[in-house]
Amino acid sequence: MIIKKSLTLLFLNLFLVAPSSQTAFFDKKIIDRLGLTKTRVDTIHTPRSITQIKKIVASSKKPIAVAGARFSQGGQISYPDGTIIDMTHINKIINLDKQQKIITVQAGATWSKIQKYIDKYNLSIASMQSYNNFTIGGSLSINAHGRDIEHCSLISTVRSIEIILADGSLVHASREKNQNLFYAAIGGYGLIGIITQVTLQLTDNVPLERKVTSCSIKNFTQIQKDILAAPSLVLYNSNLLPNDYEQCIITTWHKTTKPITSDRRLQKQYSPLYIINRTMEIMYRRIKTIKTIRPYYENLKNIKPMVVWRNHEQSYSTNQLAIKHHFPTTMTLQEYFIPTEHMDAFMKKMHTILRTYNPNILNISIRHVKPDHESLMSYAPQESVAFVLYINVLNTKKGIEYITEWSQALIEAALEYNGTFYLPYLQTATKKQFDMAYPKFKTLLEIKKQFDPHNKFRNLLFKKYAECE
């Protein structure tokens, strides 16, 4: 029966690609890309200029939330009966200083747009999340992190921002000017104001060689330590594979002088080959026997030697896995940040919790995250290991209740080891857990009160963790 249902949905999932970030909102109902959050709003604006945004903000009598590519999964882009400002048309590239390797762009631009623009100058983005079809403003609002070892959190590469405040004024903020706005807005989930422009530090686009190491979880810690010490290391990611979570595949990318093995400088946003990836993902979701062979499939993909440009390896799109059919199940993420010295202890407890609840996890990605002492909502105030759970969930009320239950257990385990959890996803944490993980949220609210005394900027994250007080 499971196989029959999987095959019935296969055509829909393979050939109906998720809508682009430019897709219009329908019926005043805001739905995130994975269909997990639905919020009826009053008004939706799609401004084409900064002046229009300023007028909308200054005149609005309704709460305002900000939307970009809509990858947030827990209502961070909407508020009931409020106003939505869709930033996807505020997407110009303002300036590029090739010598200083600095670019200024509007917040609605995607990472893909920047990559296409800077690749001809052999420049590359220093820090970004794994996929490039997110908007810059959305990434700033969650202070995204990725696989880059040197920079990690996005804030470390930000020179300055421009932000529209609740009175409609446009303010420049950096580490030297309006520091409180700078540190509150980056990672502030749109609660301080609307980031309209950002100046970013870039890096060089260099050849990278892929190296793949398979290991048991028993010797993972030492192997990871040795790999991270390599001076040539640029990008790092480990995959802890279900269902027994005993085997890891560590994929790293290193600076090299070896010749490039691919003639493509950037990956295609759409490709017939993506059908293979979508097929395998659907099979992993629904057929247990297929999931058990995943380690062999992953190793098979990594056999061929590969040397590519940094831009190529950083230009993955969610279109490679994106599907349009999100019922009865859909995909979501949960992420936990654990201080490096507690990694082993947390993994053991995580293993116990996952065996107890048995959620349908396709993959646990393990990242290394440098400490961030700048963003008020820092998820890694100390050197940490990030555990990113990629999960297939039943997209019903009971399904959401179940993921909330076991995710709260994992959050409790993370807090026990002085860790945190990430906020762009389903809001599963209790108020107590949220306050423990993000004690500086109170400071953010104090800054918000100064610049937004009537709480004009709101979303469901604010509603759950601030309005309950």
Phi, psi and omega in degrees: 000318180297317180295320180297316178296321180298316180292327178297321181273350188301313181299315180301316184289326185282322191251352174259102184277145178302147183297154180286169181294347180270356184300136181288155174278146183241141172055027178055029177244118182272120180237126176292167187300335181261004173072023184269335184234126178234124183225124177280122181245169184272313187220143176235122179250141175235074184295153179247001180209162177295322178301318178297319179298315181301318180293318179298314181295313183297325185265348186292134174258358182254155173301144184244132171236159186242135180236143174237251180279353174067042176269346175297147192241000185234029178084019179288354181246013184207162176213137184305129179060022180262191179253137176250131172251111180274116189268004191293343178267354176266079196222027183280149168270119189274315185199149173227122174260100187292325181290316180276350181060052181231134179233143175242126184222159173280156191291339181276354177291150176266161175298327178299317180297318178296315182300317180296327182284319187269347185298324182293343176261008180059039175249159184218157176287134183283319183216131177197166176286178189294334185243146191258005178261022169275155173277155180297316181298319178296318179295321178295321184294335178254001183050059188302155173228165181215221185261352182295129184283325186283316190259320179058252185298141186300325184303332182294342181254001183271125176276315181197166176223160167242136188222135176268125182268178188297335179272002179091000180281150179255125187234140174270135180222139180204188177289342181258336184224132182053050184301323181298322177291320181300310184284338179272324185284322179281112188090008184263005173057034175074013184274344181267324181173190182254111175289122183252338184207149181217143173249123188243145171276127178261181176220182181278146174272105187241158174293138179234136178256132178277135173230134183237131180232126174259139181206164174278152178298338182293326179248016182298317185301314182290319179297317178298318180301316180294319181294317181294339181278351182292124182295339181274353187293134178239308181239141184221137172202140174240148175240121175263116192264135173286167009264345183270346179055038181252347184240135179244145170240115182259120179245123181232156179234129187236146172300141184207161173254006180290155181291148179295138181260352178235136181276358179269131178273334176225151178280154176289141177289329177225140180205144175303333180294338180296338179300325178297314179299317180294320179300312181296321179297316180297320179294319178300322183298316198247345184237110186300320182295328177291321181298327183291339179268004183303317179306322180290321178295316180296317178295323179297320180296332188262006183292318186291129176300144183215129171230119184226167173291149177305318180299324179297314183289339180260013183247033172292145176242149176296345177298340180293334179237350189295139176228163183260336184274113185238026175215136012276350179238162175212173181256146175211175180234151166223144186219139184229135182250121185238130175308140188305326183289345180252011185301311183298316181296319179294319181300320179296316180291322177299317179302316179297316181296317182291325176292329180289314185267336177053052175290160182274085182263129179271332186192146169239111179270136181245124181239159173255130185233121176289156180294144176240113180255014185255302182297133178299329181258039180299131177268350180225073178290351174220165181305128191223166170247128179262131175251112183253112182266123178258115197233139169263121184238153173287118186275061177225173179301316180293323178296318179292322178297324182289315179295327177297319182296308184283333176292323176297326176294320178291323177298318179299320178294319178298316180295326178301328181255028178061031179261185180223187175219161186267150189257353183285355189256194178307136183277082183268340186289147171286166177299321179297316179296319179299314182295325179290321182283329185232068182296337181276004175299327177296322176294319177301318180294328176293318176294320178299319180298326179292318185258344181219067188297338182255014178053052179292323180268116183217159171205185184289335174296315177298317181300318184282321189252353178241319184285348180282348182282000000 
